[in-house]
Amino acid sequence: MAQPEQYEVLVLRSGEGGKYLAWHQARSGRRTAVVERKYIGGSCPNINCMPSKNEICSAKVADLVHHAAKFGLVTPSVETDMVRVRQRKREMVDGMIAIHLERYKASGAELIIGAARFVAPKTVEVRLNDGGTRVLAGDRVFLNLGTHATIPPVPGLAEAQPLTNIELLEIDRLPDHLVILGGGYVGLEFAQAYRRFGSRVSLIERGPQLLSHEDPDIAAEIHRILSGEGIEIHLATDLLAVEGRSGQAVRLRVRATSGEQIIAGTDILVATGRTPNTAGIGLEVAGIDLDARGYVKVNDRLETTAPGVWAIGECAGSAQFTHVSFDDFRVIRDNLGSGNRSTRDRLVPYCLFTDPPLARVGLSEKEARERGVPVRIAKLPMSAVLRARTIGETAGFMKMLIESAGDRVLGFAMLGPESGEVLAAVQTAMLGGLPYTVLRDAILAHPTMAEGLNALLAAVPAAPR
């Protein structure tokens, strides 16, 4: 083995937490290198969050145009140009990559494009994309490995060469009939978007409801909305076998409570979960242990079982959101200094970007019941929010969980327009430990979506005596 090039900081992959850590360490004067296989800036600006929301926005415009008449506008017939949809997305991604390259240059962190494999503790061999190899060692090593889409071991599925989110975001044609496996975030967002672009869409979910981790009333309302747009939803349905080739013609044999049937389509999108990128890169050589699911074992400071090695983001089992990876960076950054931060008890918000979007933070009603936490629940239909009426988008509702014997906000969910922005106000109140009455009695601007919090919280049941 060649003599390693020595760095003070070595970061493997350039996702959200990893890149911010690299930039911070390099700006602090430490010799820093980042090894990235392909996606400069990580998956979020290249193949996940940003590009998917870009296409969802295009689909929203398509939906508005198709329903222009209800707004008093007369338009000619329209059709989707997927080449232009893709080009708009690519232009945004190119701009994001350019920003990242500038930040690497400004910080002084070295970006190395290639695939890394551990050959000794805190030492990797990098096969460079443009040829050749380098051996790098770090005084401190940070794993930001990420995850990839899981392809279930169903007979014929892998052979059909199904789409994942990566390939779907790069197609330049409109699938005639897109069959989606999985009723989670990725599946639902793309189901609605491609239905609005003009595809026929069928969605297959093994569980009894969409969004298995959400409350049944939220799942039922999303089901109603998506079904109303013409999406064919199959719940409690197992995929048994696949024939054909995605992009041409496919036949999916499924089993539901009513028996077996065949679902025929042209394309398959797999959205059934994620697998950590931890296999085959020599972690065992470096003394880095994995858990039973293949994620890197870490403590609440994100330290691995190997001294001087940390893990960040999804590969460490953190919630699979970019904003959580960024907070992982802050935990590590502060602990490397004089701070004492932990990943325990974080208040993690999240959004599902269907239309209307779902935003949630804190306990759900189902979680409160499972944990035996007594709560008071207030619920308000979006049709009661005047801003929703002005824009003609009244599907969905708000729901708040208040502790039974006090006034603390324990959880909030909103399925409605601009829900992510309303969520931020509620989360701020929760972080500040404010009683719900502060929001209830606040003067909130009219007519805004947040104004609905006044009416929602006015309906909180009285505390038990």
Helices and strands as residue ranges (DSSP letters): E 5-12, H 16-27, E 32-36, H 43-46, H 49-66, G 68-71, H 82-107, E 110-120, E 123-128, E 133-143, E 147-149, G 158-160, H 165-168, E 177-181, H 185-197, E 200-204, H 216-228, E 232-234, E 238-245, E 249-256, E 259-265, E 267-270, E 274-276, E 309-311, G 313-316, H 322-336, E 350-352, E 358-362, H 365-371, E 375-381, G 382-384, H 386-391, E 397-403, E 409-415, H 419-431, H 436-441, H 452-458
